[in-house]
Amino acid sequence: MSYPLKGPRYLNKTVDAILKLKREKIRSDICVKNIRRLTGVDGANRSVVVFYAKALNFLEQKGALRTINRSSPKKYAIIDEDKLKSFFKG
């Protein structure tokens, strides 16, 4: 039985990684590269990297994250932590 998702695939893992980055103060900025390194995903696994990028873009559209710079890699900052936690199931 599948349940409807509140957003793109890997959203739950992305939010968990963002909260872990903030909680452990590993990095102040959030980008796909930091999340990928934290979760142990190889850079060659392009499908997972794209899923993380789409999840970050979705969270930006919902108002939980804000873009710091638009260059590569695109970096984000947390605006509303409560809204961010509302997307985390677990």
N, CA, C and O atoms as a Tinker XYZ file with bonds, in Angstrom:
   360  protein
     1  N      0.847000   -1.168000    0.000000    73     2
     2  CA     0.000000    0.000000    0.000000    64     1     3
     3  C      0.895000    1.233000    0.000000    63     2     4     5
     4  O      1.770000    1.368000    0.855000    81     3
     5  N      0.683000    2.114000   -0.935000    73     3     6
     6  CA     1.484000    3.335000   -0.979000    64     5     7
     7  C      0.645000    4.517000   -0.519000    63     6     8     9
     8  O     -0.555000    4.599000   -0.784000    81     7
     9  N      1.298000    5.409000    0.162000    73     7    10
    10  CA     0.639000    6.600000    0.672000    64     9    11
    11  C      1.054000    7.796000   -0.174000    63    10    12    13
    12  O      2.179000    7.833000   -0.673000    81    11
    13  N      0.174000    8.768000   -0.344000    73    11    14
    14  CA     0.568000    9.947000   -1.118000    64    13    15
    15  C      1.645000   10.740000   -0.393000    63    14    16    17
    16  O      1.581000   10.927000    0.822000    81    15
    17  N      2.617000   11.193000   -1.133000    73    15    18
    18  CA     3.723000   11.946000   -0.560000    64    17    19
    19  C      3.398000   13.428000   -0.519000    63    18    20    21
    20  O      2.663000   13.935000   -1.368000    81    19
    21  N      3.946000   14.121000    0.467000    73    19    22
    22  CA     3.832000   15.573000    0.529000    64    21    23
    23  C      5.034000   16.173000   -0.174000    63    22    24    25
    24  O      5.826000   16.880000    0.449000    81    23
    25  N      5.179000   15.908000   -1.439000    73    23    26
    26  CA     6.317000   16.451000   -2.167000    64    25    27
    27  C      7.066000   15.368000   -2.905000    63    26    28    29
    28  O      6.574000   14.250000   -3.056000    81    27
    29  N      8.260000   15.701000   -3.365000    73    27    30
    30  CA     9.033000   14.769000   -4.183000    64    29    31
    31  C      9.619000   13.609000   -3.371000    63    30    32    33
    32  O      9.622000   13.616000   -2.140000    81    31
    33  N     10.102000   12.633000   -4.099000    73    31    34
    34  CA    10.761000   11.481000   -3.503000    64    33    35
    35  C     12.004000   11.935000   -2.738000    63    34    36    37
    36  O     12.621000   12.936000   -3.105000    81    35
    37  N     12.369000   11.231000   -1.705000    73    35    38
    38  CA    13.534000   11.522000   -0.858000    64    37    39
    39  C     13.330000   12.780000   -0.016000    63    38    40    41
    40  O     14.297000   13.301000    0.541000    81    39
    41  N     12.104000   13.280000    0.092000    73    39    42
    42  CA    11.858000   14.478000    0.890000    64    41    43
    43  C     12.146000   14.217000    2.361000    63    42    44    45
    44  O     12.753000   15.047000    3.037000    81    43
    45  N     11.712000   13.069000    2.852000    73    43    46
    46  CA    11.919000   12.734000    4.261000    64    45    47
    47  C     13.414000   12.619000    4.578000    63    46    48    49
    48  O     13.872000   13.126000    5.602000    81    47
    49  N     14.167000   11.959000    3.708000    73    47    50
    50  CA    15.615000   11.819000    3.919000    64    49    51
    51  C     16.326000   13.163000    3.819000    63    50    52    53
    52  O     17.287000   13.421000    4.544000    81    51
    53  N     15.848000   14.013000    2.919000    73    51    54
    54  CA    16.463000   15.325000    2.754000    64    53    55
    55  C     16.247000   16.182000    3.992000    63    54    56    57
    56  O     17.183000   16.813000    4.483000    81    55
    57  N     15.015000   16.208000    4.500000    73    55    58
    58  CA    14.720000   17.012000    5.686000    64    57    59
    59  C     15.490000   16.473000    6.888000    63    58    60    61
    60  O     16.005000   17.250000    7.692000    81    59
    61  N     15.571000   15.161000    7.015000    73    59    62
    62  CA    16.335000   14.567000    8.109000    64    61    63
    63  C     17.803000   14.975000    8.029000    63    62    64    65
    64  O     18.411000   15.297000    9.050000    81    63
    65  N     18.374000   14.966000    6.837000    73    63    66
    66  CA    19.774000   15.360000    6.665000    64    65    67
    67  C     19.973000   16.849000    6.962000    63    66    68    69
    68  O     20.983000   17.227000    7.556000    81    67
    69  N     19.019000   17.700000    6.556000    73    67    70
    70  CA    19.122000   19.135000    6.834000    64    69    71
    71  C     19.109000   19.379000    8.337000    63    70    72    73
    72  O     19.914000   20.152000    8.857000    81    71
    73  N     18.194000   18.716000    9.027000    73    71    74
    74  CA    18.107000   18.890000   10.481000    64    73    75
    75  C     19.365000   18.370000   11.179000    63    74    76    77
    76  O     19.808000   18.937000   12.178000    81    75
    77  N     19.938000   17.280000   10.640000    73    75    78
    78  CA    21.172000   16.743000   11.207000    64    77    79
    79  C     22.350000   17.694000   10.979000    63    78    80    81
    80  O     23.187000   17.875000   11.863000    81    79
    81  N     22.409000   18.300000    9.786000    73    79    82
    82  CA    23.460000   19.281000    9.504000    64    81    83
    83  C     23.362000   20.460000   10.462000    63    82    84    85
    84  O     24.377000   20.960000   10.945000    81    83
    85  N     22.152000   20.899000   10.732000    73    83    86
    86  CA    21.957000   22.036000   11.631000    64    85    87
    87  C     22.229000   21.650000   13.080000    63    86    88    89
    88  O     22.882000   22.394000   13.812000    81    87
    89  N     21.731000   20.490000   13.494000    73    87    90
    90  CA    21.865000   20.054000   14.881000    64    89    91
    91  C     23.328000   19.826000   15.254000    63    90    92    93
    92  O     23.763000   20.231000   16.332000    81    91
    93  N     24.077000   19.191000   14.383000    73    91    94
    94  CA    25.470000   18.881000   14.671000    64    93    95
    95  C     26.426000   19.982000   14.214000    63    94    96    97
    96  O     27.640000   19.864000   14.380000    81    95
    97  N     25.878000   21.050000   13.640000    73    95    98
    98  CA    26.656000   22.205000   13.189000    64    97    99
    99  C     27.817000   21.787000   12.293000    63    98   100   101
   100  O     28.931000   22.297000   12.410000    81    99
   101  N     27.527000   20.850000   11.399000    73    99   102
   102  CA    28.547000   20.393000   10.452000    64   101   103
   103  C     28.813000   21.490000    9.422000    63   102   104   105
   104  O     29.964000   21.852000    9.176000    81   103
   105  N     27.749000   22.014000    8.826000    73   103   106
   106  CA    27.854000   23.075000    7.834000    64   105   107
   107  C     26.744000   24.081000    8.078000    63   106   108   109
   108  O     25.631000   23.708000    8.449000    81   107
   109  N     27.042000   25.343000    7.874000    73   107   110
   110  CA    26.010000   26.361000    8.042000    64   109   111
   111  C     25.146000   26.480000    6.791000    63   110   112   113
   112  O     23.964000   26.813000    6.876000    81   111
   113  N     25.736000   26.209000    5.639000    73   111   114
   114  CA    24.967000   26.260000    4.405000    64   113   115
   115  C     24.514000   24.854000    4.013000    63   114   116   117
   116  O     25.145000   23.857000    4.365000    81   115
   117  N     23.427000   24.803000    3.290000    73   115   118
   118  CA    22.839000   23.528000    2.896000    64   117   119
   119  C     22.912000   23.437000    1.374000    63   118   120   121
   120  O     22.454000   24.336000    0.668000    81   119
   121  N     23.487000   22.351000    0.876000    73   119   122
   122  CA    23.509000   22.113000   -0.562000    64   121   123
   123  C     23.464000   20.605000   -0.791000    63   122   124   125
   124  O     23.610000   19.818000    0.144000    81   123
   125  N     23.262000   20.222000   -2.029000    73   123   126
   126  CA    23.146000   18.800000   -2.372000    64   125   127
   127  C     24.431000   18.064000   -1.995000    63   126   128   129
   128  O     24.385000   16.922000   -1.538000    81   127
   129  N     25.556000   18.709000   -2.183000    73   127   130
   130  CA    26.843000   18.070000   -1.906000    64   129   131
   131  C     26.979000   17.713000   -0.426000    63   130   132   133
   132  O     27.436000   16.620000   -0.092000    81   131
   133  N     26.586000   18.627000    0.460000    73   131   134
   134  CA    26.669000   18.353000    1.894000    64   133   135
   135  C     25.715000   17.235000    2.308000    63   134   136   137
   136  O     26.073000   16.372000    3.109000    81   135
   137  N     24.515000   17.254000    1.765000    73   135   138
   138  CA    23.537000   16.208000    2.085000    64   137   139
   139  C     24.019000   14.862000    1.564000    63   138   140   141
   140  O     23.904000   13.843000    2.245000    81   139
   141  N     24.558000   14.869000    0.352000    73   139   142
   142  CA    25.055000   13.623000   -0.241000    64   141   143
   143  C     26.192000   13.034000    0.586000    63   142   144   145
   144  O     26.232000   11.824000    0.809000    81   143
   145  N     27.103000   13.865000    1.036000    73   143   146
   146  CA    28.219000   13.372000    1.857000    64   145   147
   147  C     27.739000   12.857000    3.207000    63   146   148   149
   148  O     28.243000   11.851000    3.708000    81   147
   149  N     26.763000   13.548000    3.797000    73   147   150
   150  CA    26.241000   13.137000    5.091000    64   149   151
   151  C     25.530000   11.789000    5.015000    63   150   152   153
   152  O     25.661000   10.964000    5.918000    81   151
   153  N     24.782000   11.568000    3.946000    73   151   154
   154  CA    24.029000   10.323000    3.810000    64   153   155
   155  C     24.847000    9.199000    3.195000    63   154   156   157
   156  O     24.387000    8.057000    3.166000    81   155
   157  N     26.051000    9.488000    2.702000    73   155   158
   158  CA    26.913000    8.444000    2.157000    64   157   159
   159  C     26.574000    8.031000    0.740000    63   158   160   161
   160  O     26.873000    6.909000    0.332000    81   159
   161  N     25.954000    8.925000   -0.017000    73   159   162
   162  CA    25.597000    8.626000   -1.402000    64   161   163
   163  C     26.748000    9.033000   -2.304000    63   162   164   165
   164  O     27.287000   10.133000   -2.180000    81   163
   165  N     27.121000    8.146000   -3.209000    73   163   166
   166  CA    28.193000    8.419000   -4.151000    64   165   167
   167  C     27.719000    9.430000   -5.188000    63   166   168   169
   168  O     26.557000    9.404000   -5.592000    81   167
   169  N     28.602000   10.312000   -5.617000    73   167   170
   170  CA    28.261000   11.329000   -6.601000    64   169   171
   171  C     27.884000   10.756000   -7.952000    63   170   172   173
   172  O     27.214000   11.420000   -8.744000    81   171
   173  N     28.306000    9.529000   -8.225000    73   171   174
   174  CA    27.984000    8.885000   -9.490000    64   173   175
   175  C     26.534000    8.400000   -9.535000    63   174   176   177
   176  O     26.013000    8.096000  -10.608000    81   175
   177  N     25.892000    8.327000   -8.386000    73   175   178
   178  CA    24.488000    7.906000   -8.333000    64   177   179
   179  C     23.618000    9.123000   -8.639000    63   178   180   181
   180  O     23.052000    9.735000   -7.733000    81   179
   181  N     23.517000    9.462000   -9.905000    73   179   182
   182  CA    22.882000   10.703000  -10.345000    64   181   183
   183  C     21.393000   10.771000  -10.012000    63   182   184   185
   184  O     20.869000   11.854000   -9.753000    81   183
   185  N     20.711000    9.637000  -10.017000    73   183   186
   186  CA    19.276000    9.681000   -9.747000    64   185   187
   187  C     18.996000   10.166000   -8.329000    63   186   188   189
   188  O     18.066000   10.945000   -8.121000    81   187
   189  N     19.775000    9.723000   -7.361000    73   187   190
   190  CA    19.578000   10.153000   -5.975000    64   189   191
   191  C     19.960000   11.621000   -5.823000    63   190   192   193
   192  O     19.295000   12.364000   -5.101000    81   191
   193  N     21.019000   12.041000   -6.494000    73   191   194
   194  CA    21.455000   13.432000   -6.429000    64   193   195
   195  C     20.356000   14.350000   -6.986000    63   194   196   197
   196  O     20.083000   15.410000   -6.424000    81   195
   197  N     19.738000   13.937000   -8.078000    73   195   198
   198  CA    18.647000   14.724000   -8.663000    64   197   199
   199  C     17.450000   14.758000   -7.722000    63   198   200   201
   200  O     16.794000   15.792000   -7.598000    81   199
   201  N     17.155000   13.644000   -7.057000    73   199   202
   202  CA    16.046000   13.628000   -6.098000    64   201   203
   203  C     16.305000   14.592000   -4.939000    63   202   204   205
   204  O     15.386000   15.281000   -4.495000    81   203
   205  N     17.537000   14.650000   -4.447000    73   203   206
   206  CA    17.873000   15.589000   -3.380000    64   205   207
   207  C     17.727000   17.035000   -3.869000    63   206   208   209
   208  O     17.227000   17.887000   -3.135000    81   207
   209  N     18.155000   17.313000   -5.093000    73   207   210
   210  CA    18.044000   18.661000   -5.641000    64   209   211
   211  C     16.581000   19.076000   -5.792000    63   210   212   213
   212  O     16.220000   20.217000   -5.504000    81   211
   213  N     15.744000   18.146000   -6.245000    73   211   214
   214  CA    14.320000   18.449000   -6.386000    64   213   215
   215  C     13.665000   18.667000   -5.031000    63   214   216   217
   216  O     12.784000   19.517000   -4.902000    81   215
   217  N     14.078000   17.920000   -4.027000    73   215   218
   218  CA    13.523000   18.086000   -2.685000    64   217   219
   219  C     13.913000   19.444000   -2.103000    63   218   220   221
   220  O     13.087000   20.097000   -1.467000    81   219
   221  N     15.162000   19.880000   -2.312000    73   219   222
   222  CA    15.584000   21.198000   -1.839000    64   221   223
   223  C     14.812000   22.308000   -2.550000    63   222   224   225
   224  O     14.418000   23.292000   -1.924000    81   223
   225  N     14.598000   22.152000   -3.850000    73   223   226
   226  CA    13.826000   23.134000   -4.609000    64   225   227
   227  C     12.381000   23.180000   -4.110000    63   226   228   229
   228  O     11.805000   24.262000   -4.000000    81   227
   229  N     11.794000   22.035000   -3.810000    73   227   230
   230  CA    10.434000   21.963000   -3.283000    64   229   231
   231  C     10.335000   22.681000   -1.938000    63   230   232   233
   232  O      9.386000   23.428000   -1.699000    81   231
   233  N     11.309000   22.455000   -1.065000    73   231   234
   234  CA    11.312000   23.106000    0.244000    64   233   235
   235  C     11.497000   24.617000    0.114000    63   234   236   237
   236  O     10.977000   25.382000    0.927000    81   235
   237  N     12.235000   25.043000   -0.905000    73   235   238
   238  CA    12.370000   26.478000   -1.146000    64   237   239
   239  C     11.039000   27.077000   -1.597000    63   238   240   241
   240  O     10.667000   28.164000   -1.154000    81   239
   241  N     10.329000   26.383000   -2.464000    73   239   242
   242  CA     9.031000   26.869000   -2.938000    64   241   243
   243  C      7.997000   26.926000   -1.821000    63   242   244   245
   244  O      7.114000   27.784000   -1.837000    81   243
   245  N      8.098000   26.026000   -0.858000    73   243   246
   246  CA     7.153000   25.997000    0.260000    64   245   247
   247  C      7.502000   26.998000    1.357000    63   246   248   249
   248  O      6.728000   27.173000    2.298000    81   247
   249  N      8.650000   27.655000    1.251000    73   247   250
   250  CA     9.014000   28.701000    2.194000    64   249   251
   251  C      9.805000   28.236000    3.399000    63   250   252   253
   252  O      9.943000   28.987000    4.365000    81   251
   253  N     10.329000   27.019000    3.372000    73   251   254
   254  CA    11.132000   26.520000    4.490000    64   253   255
   255  C     12.603000   26.877000    4.328000    63   254   256   257
   256  O     13.321000   27.016000    5.318000    81   255
   257  N     13.055000   27.026000    3.085000    73   255   258
   258  CA    14.449000   27.365000    2.793000    64   257   259
   259  C     14.520000   28.628000    1.944000    63   258   260   261
   260  O     13.554000   29.006000    1.282000    81   259
   261  N     15.692000   29.277000    1.976000    73   259   262
   262  CA    15.932000   30.470000    1.183000    64   261   263
   263  C     17.255000   30.270000    0.444000    63   262   264   265
   264  O     18.207000   29.728000    1.006000    81   263
   265  N     17.312000   30.704000   -0.798000    73   263   266
   266  CA    18.526000   30.577000   -1.592000    64   265   267
   267  C     19.549000   31.619000   -1.157000    63   266   268   269
   268  O     19.244000   32.809000   -1.080000    81   267
   269  N     20.769000   31.159000   -0.874000    73   267   270
   270  CA    21.862000   32.073000   -0.528000    64   269   271
   271  C     22.538000   32.570000   -1.798000    63   270   272   273
   272  O     22.751000   33.771000   -1.965000    81   271
   273  N     22.873000   31.649000   -2.690000    73   271   274
   274  CA    23.468000   32.019000   -3.968000    64   273   275
   275  C     22.882000   31.144000   -5.059000    63   274   276   277
   276  O     22.376000   30.056000   -4.783000    81   275
   277  N     22.946000   31.600000   -6.264000    73   275   278
   278  CA    22.373000   30.857000   -7.381000    64   277   279
   279  C     23.437000   30.177000   -8.239000    63   278   280   281
   280  O     23.122000   29.558000   -9.255000    81   279
   281  N     24.683000   30.295000   -7.828000    73   279   282
   282  CA    25.740000   29.649000   -8.595000    64   281   283
   283  C     25.813000   28.174000   -8.220000    63   282   284   285
   284  O     25.082000   27.708000   -7.346000    81   283
   285  N     26.679000   27.464000   -8.872000    73   283   286
   286  CA    26.799000   26.039000   -8.628000    64   285   287
   287  C     27.847000   25.792000   -7.560000    63   286   288   289
   288  O     28.951000   26.317000   -7.709000    81   287
   289  N     27.605000   25.055000   -6.517000    73   287   290
   290  CA    26.337000   24.434000   -6.132000    64   289   291
   291  C     25.407000   25.448000   -5.475000    63   290   292   293
   292  O     25.848000   26.338000   -4.747000    81   291
   293  N     24.139000   25.299000   -5.742000    73   291   294
   294  CA    23.129000   26.190000   -5.184000    64   293   295
   295  C     23.033000   25.938000   -3.684000    63   294   296   297
   296  O     22.838000   24.800000   -3.258000    81   295
   297  N     23.169000   26.995000   -2.880000    73   295   298
   298  CA    23.186000   26.853000   -1.424000    64   297   299
   299  C     21.939000   27.485000   -0.823000    63   298   300   301
   300  O     21.401000   28.467000   -1.335000    81   299
   301  N     21.501000   26.892000    0.277000    73   299   302
   302  CA    20.273000   27.322000    0.932000    64   301   303
   303  C     20.533000   27.613000    2.408000    63   302   304   305
   304  O     21.510000   27.146000    2.993000    81   303
   305  N     19.626000   28.402000    2.991000    73   303   306
   306  CA    19.609000   28.661000    4.428000    64   305   307
   307  C     18.200000   28.363000    4.929000    63   306   308   309
   308  O     17.230000   28.486000    4.181000    81   307
   309  N     18.091000   27.974000    6.184000    73   307   310
   310  CA    16.791000   27.647000    6.765000    64   309   311
   311  C     16.088000   28.947000    7.161000    63   310   312   313
   312  O     16.665000   29.790000    7.849000    81   311
   313  N     14.845000   29.098000    6.722000    73   311   314
   314  CA    14.029000   30.255000    7.105000    64   313   315
   315  C     13.133000   29.880000    8.277000    63   314   316   317
   316  O     13.145000   30.533000    9.321000    81   315
   317  N     12.359000   28.820000    8.089000    73   315   318
   318  CA    11.358000   28.431000    9.079000    64   317   319
   319  C     11.585000   26.967000    9.463000    63   318   320   321
   320  O     11.227000   26.058000    8.714000    81   319
   321  N     12.180000   26.751000   10.630000    73   319   322
   322  CA    12.496000   25.387000   11.054000    64   321   323
   323  C     11.241000   24.590000   11.377000    63   322   324   325
   324  O     11.207000   23.382000   11.144000    81   323
   325  N     10.201000   25.246000   11.913000    73   323   326
   326  CA     8.951000   24.541000   12.211000    64   325   327
   327  C      8.286000   24.036000   10.944000    63   326   328   329
   328  O      7.765000   22.921000   10.917000    81   327
   329  N      8.301000   24.850000    9.891000    73   327   330
   330  CA     7.724000   24.432000    8.616000    64   329   331
   331  C      8.544000   23.286000    8.033000    63   330   332   333
   332  O      7.992000   22.363000    7.434000    81   331
   333  N      9.859000   23.347000    8.210000    73   331   334
   334  CA    10.740000   22.293000    7.724000    64   333   335
   335  C     10.447000   20.975000    8.437000    63   334   336   337
   336  O     10.397000   19.918000    7.808000    81   335
   337  N     10.254000   21.048000    9.759000    73   335   338
   338  CA     9.958000   19.840000   10.527000    64   337   339
   339  C      8.597000   19.261000   10.182000    63   338   340   341
   340  O      8.374000   18.066000   10.378000    81   339
   341  N      7.682000   20.076000    9.675000    73   339   342
   342  CA     6.358000   19.571000    9.318000    64   341   343
   343  C      6.422000   18.617000    8.122000    63   342   344   345
   344  O      5.505000   17.820000    7.922000    81   343
   345  N      7.489000   18.688000    7.328000    73   343   346
   346  CA     7.651000   17.782000    6.196000    64   345   347
   347  C      8.334000   16.475000    6.591000    63   346   348   349
   348  O      8.405000   15.550000    5.782000    81   347
   349  N      8.833000   16.387000    7.814000    73   347   350
   350  CA     9.554000   15.189000    8.270000    64   349   351
   351  C      8.585000   14.226000    8.929000    63   350   352   353
   352  O      7.881000   14.586000    9.872000    81   351
   353  N      8.552000   13.001000    8.429000    73   351   354
   354  CA     7.695000   11.964000    8.991000    64   353   355
   355  C      8.582000   10.961000    9.718000    63   354   356   357
   356  O      9.223000   10.128000    9.076000    81   355
   357  N      8.628000   11.026000   11.014000    73   355   358
   358  CA     9.441000   10.048000   11.737000    64   357   359
   359  C      9.973000   10.535000   13.017000    63   358   360
   360  O     10.672000    9.800000   13.715000    81   359
